[in-house]
Amino acid sequence: MAVAVGRISHEDRLSIVGHLDELRTRLIISVAAIAVAFGFCVWQNHALLKIINNPLAAQTQKQVRGGNGPLGATYAVQRDTRRVAVDLQRVVTVLTRPGSGVTAATRASLQGVNPELQRTVTRLSAPPRGDKPVTLGIGEPFNTTIGVSLLFALVLALPVVLFELYGFLLPAFSPREQRLVRPLTLAIPFLFAAGVLFGYFVVLPAAVHFFQNFNSDQFNVLVQAGQYYHFAGMTLLAMGLVFQVPIGILAVTRAGIITTRRLRRNRRYAMLACGAIAAILPGDAITLLLETVPLYLLFEASVLLASVFERRARGPAPEPGLAEIR
């Protein structure tokens, strides 16, 4: 029989075919969400690539301004050429003034050179380039664009996929448990978005800074597009999943696997785990602290939320007088 997604209650008894039918429907919804996200990413691939390039651009331009690598050497030549052009422009300006001692024909000729010098100085005043990763094959720009679009389509669609997964598992809980868990399932997309933003503004810049500066005086660092976009996408995806910790903690506490009292008692291990996760991510001591503190605060918020659900599940404690009468 056909199963309407979202209308299955805890009391319903479905056959294996019914469960498979519901699973198929939820898989279709998940695949459709990924397809829509993929179409959007392909349509807006220029804006997407520009956003992902920003952490790399900021770090690469610092290296180029410092004269590091082939791009830095090119920029150093650009700066020296600009200085020569500015000095030449000053000489031409002095010579074209009345009373400079040159003939009128020479002044007229030099006046035509001055605008061209100004355009040259403007071009040479452009900021350093090198803010885009490089491609090495004739089809790599196309393949990389499609790969990036698919990867970030998964990032965009993952909240819907997770929501459908929890929706498939939700009828296994009792109605009381569903009322407790449902608000948290609605928080899945917001937690995932918070993780992605944390990864983009904190983790990814720190990782790019670390890798771009590691032993850079021994290498001409040129970032390949496919590797960089894969690294950026996996970093954002991983941080989005890490921020699902409140869902996991609530699940294990509601299942009775562990209690919130034990979680509070073992805070030091949680802090070590957060520090270990932050240490795995590239960065220096400052970024290690910036990554550890939010992860630990997320753990504490998860434990607090789980304790609230525990108190609600137990219900109000009976009054002492009523307990004695009974």
C-alpha positions, -999 to 999 in steps of 0.1 A, spaced: 0 0 0 10 36 -5 25 53 26 21 90 32 54 104 45 49 122 78 16 105 87 30 73 102 24 72 140 40 51 167 9 28 168 9 20 131 21 -15 123 36 -16 88 48 -45 69 83 -47 55 69 -36 21 53 -6 39 86 4 55 104 0 22 78 21 5 83 49 30 120 46 27 118 48 -11 97 80 -8 121 96 16 150 86 -7 132 102 -37 128 134 -16 165 134 -7 176 128 -42 153 156 -55 168 180 -29 203 171 -40 193 176 -77 177 210 -70 208 220 -50 231 208 -78 211 228 -104 214 259 -83 251 254 -77 257 249 -114 237 281 -122 256 301 -96 290 284 -100 308 317 -106 295 332 -73 301 299 -55 337 296 -67 343 333 -58 331 326 -22 352 295 -19 382 313 -33 381 342 -8 401 324 20 427 313 -6 428 348 -21 435 366 11 464 343 20 478 341 -15 479 379 -18 499 381 14 525 358 0 526 376 -33 530 410 -16 559 395 2 576 384 -30 573 347 -24 571 323 -53 568 330 -90 537 351 -85 555 371 -59 585 376 -82 561 388 -110 545 413 -85 579 426 -75 587 433 -111 553 450 -114 560 473 -85 595 482 -98 581 490 -132 554 512 -116 581 531 -97 599 537 -130 567 548 -147 559 572 -119 594 587 -120 591 590 -158 557 606 -155 572 632 -131 600 640 -156 575 644 -184 554 667 -163 584 689 -155 595 690 -192 561 700 -205 558 730 -182 564 764 -198 600 776 -193 614 741 -190 639 749 -217 626 725 -243 611 735 -276 574 739 -281 573 709 -305 590 687 -279 565 698 -252 536 690 -275 550 656 -282 556 649 -245 520 660 -237 508 632 -258 529 607 -238 517 618 -204 481 602 -207 496 569 -218 520 570 -188 490 576 -165 472 546 -180 503 525 -175 506 536 -139 470 528 -132 474 493 -147 505 486 -127 488 498 -95 464 469 -96 465 446 -65 485 414 -68 468 385 -86 471 348 -78 438 347 -59 425 318 -80 437 282 -80 453 268 -112 442 241 -135 465 218 -155 443 201 -180 422 212 -209 390 198 -194 399 205 -158 379 238 -155 347 220 -166 353 189 -145 363 210 -115 332 232 -118 309 202 -120 327 185 -91 325 216 -69 288 220 -78 281 184 -68 301 186 -36 284 218 -24 251 206 -35 256 178 -10 265 204 16 233 224 8 210 194 7 224 175 37 200 192 62 171 178 41 187 144 39 193 143 77 157 156 83 143 127 61 165 102 80 153 114 114 117 114 100 121 78 90 133 68 125 109 91 144 79 67 144 99 42 164 97 66 194 66 69 216 43 99 212 58 115 244 93 109 231 83 123 197 71 155 213 105 158 230 126 150 200 106 168 172 118 203 181 154 191 180 149 176 146 137 210 134 170 224 146 191 201 123 193 226 94 202 254 117 229 234 135 243 223 101 243 259 88 261 270 120 288 243 115 293 253 79 296 290 88 321 281 116 341 261 91 341 288 65 350 317 88 373 300 113 386 266 102 391 270 65 411 303 67 433 288 94 439 256 73 447 277 42 471 299 62 488 268 77 493 249 45 503 280 24 530 290 49 543 255 58 579 253 45 569 278 18 605 291 13 614 256 -1 586 255 -27 569 275 -54 534 271 -40 507 269 -67 473 256 -55 456 232 -78 419 238 -82 405 203 -78 425 196 -46 416 229 -30 379 227 -37 377 191 -25 395 201 7 373 232 12 341 212 6 351 183 29 361 208 56 327 225 55 309 192 54 328 178 83 321 209 105 284 208 96 283 172 108 303 180 140 277 205 149 251 177 150 266 167 184 235 179 203 214 154 183 238 126 191 240 134 228 202 136 230 199 103 212 223 84 235 208 99 267 172 92 256 182 56 248 197 52 283 231 44 270 246 72 291 232 97 316 237 135 317 252 130 352 280 109 338 285 133 310 290 162 335 313 140 356 335 133 325 338 169 313 375 167 312 373 139 286 350 160 266 374 189 267 402 166 256 381 153 227 373 188 216 410 197 218 418 166 198 393 175 171 407 210 169 443 196 169 435 174 139 423 205 120 453 225 106 462 258 123 484 274 149 479 279 187 454 308 183 432 289 158 434 258 180 419 278 208 393 294 185 382 260 174 383 242 208 362 268 227 331 267 204 332 229 203 333 226 240 305 252 244 285 231 220 290 200 242 279 219 273 248 232 256 240 197 244 243 183 280 222 211 293 195 204 267 196 167 274 191 173 311 161 194 304 146 166 283 154 141 311 135 162 337 105 165 313 106 128 307 105 120 345 77 145 350 72 166 382 83 151 414 55 142 438 50 164 469 63 150 502 28 151 518 11 132 490 39 106 490 34 99 527 -4 96 523 1 71 495 
